[in-house]
Amino acid sequence: MKSITVQPATSLKGELAVPGDKSISHRSIMLGAIANGITTVRGFLRGEDNMSTMHAFRAMGVNIEDDGETISIHGRGLHGLQEPGDVLDCGNSGTTIRLITGLLSGQSFFSVVTGDQYLRKRPMKRVVEPLTRMGARILGRNQGSLAPLAINGGGLAGIEYSTPVSSAQIKSSIMLAGLYAEGETTVHEPSLSRDHSERMFSQFGASLALSEDGVTVRGGFELNAQEISVPGDISSAAFFIVAALITPDSEILIRNVGVNPTRTGVIDILKAMGGDIELLDQRQLSGEPVADILVRTSRLKGIKISGSVVPRAIDEFPAVCVAAACAEGVTSVRDAKELRVKETDRITAMAGNLRTLGVTVIETEDGMDITGVERLSGGNVESFGDHRIAMSLSVAALVAAGDITIRDIDCVATSFPNFFQLLEKVAGK
């Protein structure tokens, strides 16, 4: 279990490009594998989470080539996957295990999915329940609420389902099962979660209809291979956006970042806090909006964060918490109970770490109140095996009064293998 000590920085300068979008990379493998023809993917994120998805589909007979620049997926068609000879290990990836459970529910073979010690603690009932209603037979620990899950697929029928929380993983899992179901499968959400699945389903030729609160998929339609270019991940860019906002005399340009409106809640939040953030050269890339993001040092102020912006920024809240710790006044976060069932309980984990750094934090059931300080303290903090917490605390160290040591940083490789190298680059170290 590795640790790293990050020193304060005097300023951040320069240009950088963050790795490809994790969500889009996952989906490109999954849909490419069940499409007809060869799908090519450029900009694919080769983080551990996405490699777990790639390994799982290779285990089901899909030929996936990687020349270092382009991923080539030799699709086997809607019904061409093979029964895996062993348990499918999803590593630390919640996206992999939840989406693949939906897809496996439509297969006419037996499969078992599991993950690492952290993933095996994450709730699976949220996808098992609707998939069971569609006709899948799924067994798992704790009455099917925890992995490993054993799946007997096939014979699915479309349903109309309202998700209890806004979650792209739940929605996408049901949508993937819907490709194999008889009739139509409709998913409604309290507020719309990220729509990468909808965009990519349409690109691959699925029969899809969008509504104000959800999506309908019609089963039985074959998919066709595509050429996909993956933009930079805004969740990865968020760490550098916050870093530039809170570090004195800073200006950085982040190239080619996906700015899908279902993902830009973090930019809306940080702008509302007073952040100087500009989207330059806005354009389209493989059906996704993309821009270059220019960020300058700003004097941030505390705000109230709740409602529909929360699911649009759910993965970026650890970074937002660091911004709040450096802002003037109190930042109140509500409607974010989903943070308690991520890689770790991100509310408790961030609250405890920020207190270690001298910040007053009051937890609530669905959020927290963070009172900003003029200067964070140095100290030793813990990632709890959560990549986003590890990177957020590294950003906090840039403006601390002393060094900050972050324990258990191996997890960063799940989404951002070169994070620390880029941080050193813009900090001039």
Backbone torsions as a table, in degrees:
resi	resn	phi	psi	omega
1	MET	NA	110.6	-174.6
2	LYS	-87.6	152.4	172.8
3	SER	-123.3	163.5	175.0
4	ILE	-141.0	144.3	175.7
5	THR	-109.4	122.7	-178.3
6	VAL	-110.0	130.7	-177.9
7	GLN	-95.9	156.2	175.4
8	PRO	-59.4	151.9	179.6
9	ALA	-115.9	151.1	177.6
10	THR	-86.1	-30.5	176.8
11	SER	-168.7	165.6	174.9
12	LEU	-123.4	130.7	-178.3
13	LYS	-139.7	153.7	169.8
14	GLY	116.4	-174.0	178.7
15	GLU	-115.8	150.7	175.9
16	LEU	-154.3	164.4	173.2
17	ALA	-126.5	131.1	179.0
18	VAL	-90.2	161.1	-179.1
19	PRO	-62.1	165.3	-178.2
20	GLY	-60.7	156.8	-176.6
21	ASP	-62.8	126.6	-176.8
22	LYS	-65.8	-44.0	-177.6
23	SER	-62.7	-44.1	-178.7
24	ILE	-69.2	-37.7	178.7
25	SER	-61.5	-45.7	176.5
26	HIS	-54.8	-50.9	-173.3
27	ARG	-68.1	-31.0	178.9
28	SER	-64.2	-38.1	176.9
29	ILE	-67.2	-47.2	-174.6
30	MET	-63.7	-48.9	-178.8
31	LEU	-73.8	-35.9	175.9
32	GLY	-60.6	-35.9	-177.8
33	ALA	-67.2	-31.3	-176.6
34	ILE	-106.5	11.0	175.4
35	ALA	-91.7	167.7	173.8
36	ASN	-93.7	125.4	179.7
37	GLY	104.7	-172.7	-176.1
38	ILE	-104.4	118.0	176.3
39	THR	-93.3	131.1	177.4
40	THR	-109.7	138.7	-176.8
41	VAL	-129.2	123.3	174.9
42	ARG	-112.1	144.4	-177.6
43	GLY	83.0	13.4	-178.7
44	PHE	-60.4	135.8	177.4
45	LEU	-80.2	116.8	179.7
46	ARG	-94.1	45.2	171.9
47	GLY	-82.4	166.6	-175.0
48	GLU	-62.2	-36.1	179.9
49	ASP	-61.5	-47.4	-179.3
50	ASN	-69.7	-31.6	176.8
51	MET	-67.7	-29.9	174.6
52	SER	-62.1	-40.8	176.5
53	THR	-63.6	-45.0	-179.9
54	MET	-60.6	-45.9	-178.8
55	HIS	-62.4	-38.3	-179.0
56	ALA	-62.6	-41.9	-178.4
57	PHE	-76.6	-30.2	171.6
58	ARG	-62.0	-37.5	179.2
59	ALA	-67.4	-15.8	176.8
60	MET	-104.1	22.5	170.4
61	GLY	90.1	9.0	-178.8
62	VAL	-88.7	126.6	176.6
63	ASN	-82.5	114.2	-179.9
64	ILE	-123.0	117.3	-178.5
65	GLU	-103.1	144.3	-179.8
66	ASP	-137.1	110.8	-179.9
67	ASP	-97.2	11.2	-178.7
68	GLY	94.8	-23.4	178.0
69	GLU	-112.8	-44.4	-173.9
70	THR	-126.6	137.7	171.3
71	ILE	-95.9	128.9	177.0
72	SER	-115.5	119.1	-176.5
73	ILE	-109.5	115.5	-179.8
74	HIS	-86.3	93.9	-174.9
75	GLY	-62.4	145.8	-178.5
76	ARG	-108.5	8.4	-179.4
77	GLY	81.8	170.2	-173.4
78	LEU	-59.1	-33.1	-174.5
79	HIS	-119.7	27.5	-174.5
80	GLY	-101.8	-2.2	178.7
81	LEU	-67.1	150.1	-179.3
82	GLN	-107.1	151.1	177.0
83	GLU	-62.3	126.5	-179.3
84	PRO	-69.9	146.9	-178.5
85	GLY	-83.4	-4.2	-177.3
86	ASP	-150.2	174.8	175.7
87	VAL	-63.4	139.4	176.9
88	LEU	-88.1	117.2	-176.7
89	ASP	-94.9	113.4	-178.0
90	CYS	-90.8	6.1	176.7
91	GLY	61.4	-125.0	-179.0
92	ASN	-102.9	7.4	-166.6
93	SER	-92.6	107.4	174.4
94	GLY	-64.8	-36.5	177.8
95	THR	-62.0	-45.6	-179.6
96	THR	-59.0	-52.7	-171.9
97	ILE	-69.3	-38.2	-176.9
98	ARG	-74.9	-43.1	-179.9
99	LEU	-69.6	-40.6	-177.3
100	ILE	-69.8	-28.1	175.3
101	THR	-63.1	-39.4	175.5
102	GLY	-64.0	-45.5	-179.3
103	LEU	-65.6	-41.9	-179.6
104	LEU	-67.5	-25.2	177.8
105	SER	-63.8	-21.2	178.9
106	GLY	-93.6	-1.4	-177.2
107	GLN	-90.7	153.1	-178.4
108	SER	-93.0	34.8	177.8
109	PHE	-140.8	173.3	-179.0
110	PHE	-93.5	141.4	177.3
111	SER	-151.0	157.9	176.7
112	VAL	-131.0	133.1	177.8
113	VAL	-121.0	143.7	177.6
114	THR	-148.9	-171.7	179.9
115	GLY	-161.9	-168.0	-178.2
116	ASP	-76.5	-176.1	-174.7
117	GLN	-61.8	-29.2	179.1
118	TYR	-78.5	-42.6	-178.3
119	LEU	-66.4	-33.6	-179.0
120	ARG	-70.1	-7.9	176.3
121	LYS	-98.1	-7.9	-174.4
122	ARG	-85.5	145.9	-172.9
123	PRO	-70.1	130.1	179.1
124	MET	-112.9	-12.0	-178.8
125	LYS	-58.4	-30.2	-178.0
126	ARG	-62.2	-25.3	172.6
127	VAL	-102.7	-31.8	-178.9
128	VAL	-62.0	-41.2	-176.4
129	GLU	-61.5	-53.1	178.6
130	PRO	-67.2	-34.8	179.5
131	LEU	-66.7	-35.9	175.8
132	THR	-65.4	-38.6	176.6
133	ARG	-61.7	-30.0	178.8
134	MET	-77.1	-14.1	178.0
135	GLY	119.7	-3.0	177.8
136	ALA	-71.3	150.0	175.4
137	ARG	-110.5	110.1	-173.1
138	ILE	-129.3	125.6	176.2
139	LEU	-116.1	146.3	178.7
140	GLY	-162.5	174.9	176.9
141	ARG	-62.3	152.7	176.1
142	ASN	52.8	51.0	178.3
143	GLN	58.7	40.9	175.2
144	GLY	81.4	10.8	-177.8
145	SER	-95.9	-8.1	-179.4
146	LEU	-137.0	147.6	174.6
147	ALA	-74.5	156.2	4.4
148	PRO	-69.0	151.0	175.8
149	LEU	-117.8	135.4	174.6
150	ALA	-106.4	126.8	-170.1
151	ILE	-121.7	123.1	167.1
152	ASN	-106.7	109.0	-171.8
153	GLY	-97.2	-176.8	175.9
154	GLY	96.3	161.6	176.8
155	GLY	67.5	36.4	-176.2
156	LEU	-84.5	150.3	174.0
157	ALA	-124.9	142.4	-178.9
158	GLY	-63.8	149.5	178.0
159	ILE	-134.4	167.6	167.9
160	GLU	-111.5	123.6	-170.0
161	TYR	-136.3	134.8	175.5
162	SER	-106.8	119.0	-177.9
163	THR	-74.3	142.1	179.4
164	PRO	-69.8	-26.4	176.8
165	VAL	-132.5	158.3	175.2
166	SER	-79.4	111.4	-175.7
167	SER	-147.5	120.4	177.9
168	ALA	-65.9	-28.6	179.2
169	GLN	-68.2	-44.1	177.4
170	ILE	-63.2	-50.8	-178.5
171	LYS	-57.2	-47.0	-175.8
172	SER	-68.4	-36.0	177.3
173	SER	-60.7	-45.9	179.2
174	ILE	-67.2	-39.2	178.2
175	MET	-61.1	-42.3	179.3
176	LEU	-64.1	-42.2	175.0
177	ALA	-63.1	-35.7	-179.3
178	GLY	-62.1	-25.6	176.3
179	LEU	-61.1	-26.5	-175.6
180	TYR	-104.9	-4.6	-174.2
181	ALA	-86.5	152.2	173.9
182	GLU	-76.1	129.0	178.9
183	GLY	84.3	-152.5	-175.0
184	GLU	-104.9	143.6	174.5
185	THR	-119.1	122.7	-177.1
186	THR	-118.7	133.1	177.3
187	VAL	-118.5	127.0	173.4
188	HIS	-108.8	145.2	179.0
189	GLU	-125.9	151.1	175.3
190	PRO	-57.8	-41.8	169.2
191	SER	-146.9	152.1	-170.7
192	LEU	-67.5	126.9	172.8
193	SER	-85.4	179.0	-178.1
194	ARG	-52.9	143.9	-170.4
195	ASP	-112.7	29.1	178.9
196	HIS	-60.8	-37.4	180.0
197	SER	-64.1	-45.7	179.7
198	GLU	-58.5	-45.4	-179.8
199	ARG	-62.9	-42.2	-176.7
200	MET	-76.8	-35.5	174.5
201	PHE	-57.0	-45.7	179.3
202	SER	-62.9	-41.9	-179.3
203	GLN	-61.2	-37.4	-178.4
204	PHE	-83.9	-5.1	174.9
205	GLY	96.8	15.7	176.4
206	ALA	-68.2	155.9	175.6
207	SER	-85.4	110.9	-167.6
208	LEU	-136.4	140.0	173.8
209	ALA	-134.3	129.8	-178.7
210	LEU	-98.7	149.0	174.8
211	SER	-132.4	178.4	-177.9
212	GLU	-64.9	-27.9	-176.7
213	ASP	-124.5	18.2	179.8
214	GLY	172.0	-153.3	-172.6
215	VAL	-150.9	150.0	175.6
216	THR	-123.3	131.2	177.7
217	VAL	-116.2	133.8	176.0
218	ARG	-102.6	128.9	-174.8
219	GLY	-75.3	160.6	171.5
220	GLY	91.5	-0.6	-178.2
221	PHE	-92.1	127.8	178.3
222	GLU	-70.4	148.7	178.0
223	LEU	-103.3	153.0	-180.0
224	ASN	-120.7	140.6	-176.5
225	ALA	-56.6	151.1	-177.2
226	GLN	-136.0	164.7	168.6
227	GLU	-102.2	123.8	-173.9
228	ILE	-122.2	132.1	170.2
229	SER	-112.7	121.8	-174.3
230	VAL	-93.1	122.4	177.2
231	PRO	-75.1	168.2	176.0
232	GLY	-63.0	148.8	-174.9
233	ASP	-82.4	120.2	-180.0
234	ILE	-64.3	-27.4	176.6
235	SER	-65.5	-34.7	175.1
236	SER	-75.5	-39.2	178.5
237	ALA	-62.3	-30.1	-175.8
238	ALA	-56.9	-35.5	-180.0
239	PHE	-63.4	-40.3	-179.0
240	PHE	-78.4	-29.2	174.5
241	ILE	-62.8	-50.0	178.8
242	VAL	-63.1	-41.5	-179.3
243	ALA	-58.5	-44.1	-179.1
244	ALA	-69.9	-35.1	-179.6
245	LEU	-65.3	-38.3	-171.7
246	ILE	-96.8	-15.8	-178.7
247	THR	-90.3	130.2	-176.9
248	PRO	-57.8	148.8	171.1
249	ASP	53.4	46.7	-175.4
250	SER	-116.3	146.1	172.2
251	GLU	-155.1	118.9	178.0
252	ILE	-132.8	152.7	177.4
253	LEU	-119.2	122.7	-179.7
254	ILE	-106.4	115.7	-172.2
255	ARG	-84.0	144.5	163.9
256	ASN	58.0	52.1	-178.4
257	VAL	-100.3	136.8	174.7
258	GLY	-67.3	128.2	-179.8
259	VAL	-123.4	43.0	173.4
260	ASN	-52.2	128.4	-176.1
261	PRO	-60.8	-19.7	175.4
262	THR	-80.5	-1.1	-179.0
263	ARG	-120.5	-5.8	-171.8
264	THR	-93.6	19.1	175.0
265	GLY	-56.8	-35.6	-179.5
266	VAL	-63.7	-37.2	177.8
267	ILE	-69.2	-41.0	177.8
268	ASP	-61.0	-42.5	180.0
269	ILE	-64.1	-48.8	-176.5
270	LEU	-68.4	-33.4	174.5
271	LYS	-66.5	-40.6	178.3
272	ALA	-63.5	-27.2	176.8
273	MET	-80.3	-4.5	179.7
274	GLY	105.9	11.0	-176.9
275	GLY	-71.2	136.6	177.1
276	ASP	-89.1	93.5	-175.7
277	ILE	-130.8	127.1	178.4
278	GLU	-122.1	138.9	172.9
279	LEU	-99.7	117.4	-176.4
280	LEU	-110.5	151.4	174.5
281	ASP	50.1	54.6	-179.6
282	GLN	-70.0	136.2	-172.2
283	ARG	-158.0	-180.0	179.1
284	GLN	-112.8	141.9	177.5
285	LEU	-141.4	112.2	-178.9
286	SER	50.1	45.4	176.6
287	GLY	79.3	4.8	179.8
288	GLU	-118.2	137.0	176.0
289	PRO	-71.1	139.5	-174.5
290	VAL	-135.6	149.7	175.5
291	ALA	-154.5	165.2	166.7
292	ASP	-94.0	138.2	-174.1
293	ILE	-113.0	118.6	178.1
294	LEU	-102.1	127.4	-175.5
295	VAL	-129.8	136.0	177.7
296	ARG	-127.5	153.9	176.1
297	THR	-49.6	137.0	-177.2
298	SER	-142.1	155.7	173.3
299	ARG	-92.3	108.5	-174.4
300	LEU	-90.1	152.7	176.5
301	LYS	-129.5	151.6	179.6
302	GLY	-68.8	145.5	179.2
303	ILE	-139.5	174.4	171.9
304	LYS	-98.2	129.6	-178.0
305	ILE	-120.2	118.5	-179.8
306	SER	-163.8	175.9	173.2
307	GLY	76.7	-147.3	-169.4
308	SER	-68.9	-17.8	178.9
309	VAL	-71.8	-22.8	-174.0
310	VAL	-63.0	-53.0	178.4
311	PRO	-63.7	-21.3	178.2
312	ARG	-79.7	-4.9	-179.6
313	ALA	-137.2	19.1	-168.2
314	ILE	-60.9	-36.8	-178.6
315	ASP	-79.0	-15.0	-174.7
316	GLU	-97.3	2.2	-174.8
317	PHE	-63.9	-34.1	174.5
318	PRO	-57.2	-40.4	177.0
319	ALA	-68.8	-39.3	177.7
320	VAL	-61.7	-37.5	177.9
321	CYS	-60.4	-37.9	177.5
322	VAL	-66.9	-42.0	176.3
323	ALA	-60.1	-42.1	179.6
324	ALA	-63.8	-36.2	179.5
325	ALA	-66.1	-22.1	-179.7
326	CYS	-103.7	4.4	-177.2
327	ALA	-92.9	159.9	176.7
328	GLU	-82.1	126.8	178.7
329	GLY	92.4	-161.8	-174.5
330	VAL	-106.5	132.3	170.9
331	THR	-105.5	122.7	-180.0
332	SER	-106.5	125.8	178.2
333	VAL	-112.2	126.8	177.3
334	ARG	-135.2	171.1	179.3
335	ASP	61.4	26.6	-175.4
336	ALA	-119.5	33.8	-178.9
337	LYS	-60.2	-25.3	178.8
338	GLU	-58.0	-24.3	178.9
339	LEU	-63.5	-19.7	-178.3
340	ARG	-77.5	-11.6	-177.6
341	VAL	-123.0	32.9	172.6
342	LYS	-87.2	-154.5	179.7
343	GLU	-54.4	-30.9	168.5
344	THR	-145.8	-178.9	173.2
345	ASP	-75.9	97.4	-172.2
346	ARG	-70.9	-21.8	176.2
347	ILE	-69.0	-54.0	-179.6
348	THR	-65.2	-41.0	-177.6
349	ALA	-64.3	-47.5	179.9
350	MET	-69.0	-37.8	178.5
351	ALA	-60.6	-46.4	-179.9
352	GLY	-64.1	-43.1	179.9
353	ASN	-66.2	-41.4	179.9
354	LEU	-66.4	-35.4	175.7
355	ARG	-62.4	-39.1	176.6
356	THR	-58.7	-31.1	-178.3
357	LEU	-92.8	13.5	172.7
358	GLY	91.1	16.0	-176.5
359	VAL	-102.6	138.8	174.5
360	THR	-83.7	120.1	-178.7
361	VAL	-131.6	129.6	175.0
362	ILE	-113.2	120.2	177.9
363	GLU	-79.7	145.9	167.1
364	THR	-123.9	173.6	-179.2
365	GLU	-60.4	-36.7	-174.7
366	ASP	-119.9	24.2	179.3
367	GLY	169.4	-147.3	-178.3
368	MET	-166.6	160.6	172.1
369	ASP	-113.8	122.8	-176.6
370	ILE	-115.7	122.1	176.8
371	THR	-98.2	116.2	-175.6
372	GLY	-65.9	154.4	178.8
373	VAL	-124.0	158.6	178.6
374	GLU	-67.4	-35.8	-178.6
375	ARG	-149.8	128.5	175.7
376	LEU	-70.6	151.0	173.9
377	SER	-83.9	159.0	169.9
378	GLY	-79.3	177.8	177.3
379	GLY	151.8	-172.4	179.5
380	ASN	-108.8	128.8	-177.2
381	VAL	-129.1	169.3	-171.1
382	GLU	-128.0	133.0	179.4
383	SER	-82.7	-21.1	-174.8
384	PHE	58.1	29.8	178.8
385	GLY	71.8	16.9	-177.1
386	ASP	-108.4	116.6	-174.6
387	HIS	-60.3	-39.6	-176.5
388	ARG	-71.7	-32.5	175.6
389	ILE	-68.9	-42.5	179.4
390	ALA	-59.6	-44.7	-178.4
391	MET	-71.8	-36.6	178.6
392	SER	-63.7	-42.0	179.6
393	LEU	-68.7	-29.3	174.7
394	SER	-65.7	-38.0	176.0
395	VAL	-65.2	-42.6	178.4
396	ALA	-57.3	-36.0	-178.0
397	ALA	-63.2	-23.7	-178.3
398	LEU	-63.8	-25.2	-176.2
399	VAL	-120.2	18.2	-179.8
400	ALA	-83.6	163.1	179.0
401	ALA	-75.1	-18.7	178.0
402	GLY	-149.5	180.0	-179.0
403	ASP	-62.6	149.2	172.8
404	ILE	-121.0	128.2	176.3
405	THR	-103.3	124.1	-179.8
406	ILE	-105.6	122.2	179.8
407	ARG	-88.1	147.4	175.4
408	ASP	63.4	71.3	-178.3
409	ILE	-101.9	1.2	178.8
410	ASP	-57.6	-29.6	-176.6
411	CYS	-63.0	-21.1	-178.6
412	VAL	-58.8	-29.2	-178.4
413	ALA	-65.5	-15.3	-179.8
414	THR	-65.6	-29.7	-175.9
415	SER	-132.4	-20.2	-170.8
416	PHE	-149.1	71.1	-172.6
417	PRO	-57.0	-31.5	-176.8
418	ASN	-105.7	26.0	-176.8
419	PHE	-57.9	-50.7	-174.2
420	PHE	-68.2	-31.8	176.1
421	GLN	-65.8	-42.0	178.8
422	LEU	-68.2	-36.4	178.1
423	LEU	-62.5	-42.9	177.0
424	GLU	-62.6	-38.9	-177.8
425	LYS	-62.1	-51.6	-176.1
426	VAL	-73.8	-22.5	177.2
427	ALA	-85.0	-4.4	178.0
428	GLY	70.4	30.0	-178.3
429	LYS	-116.8	NA	NA
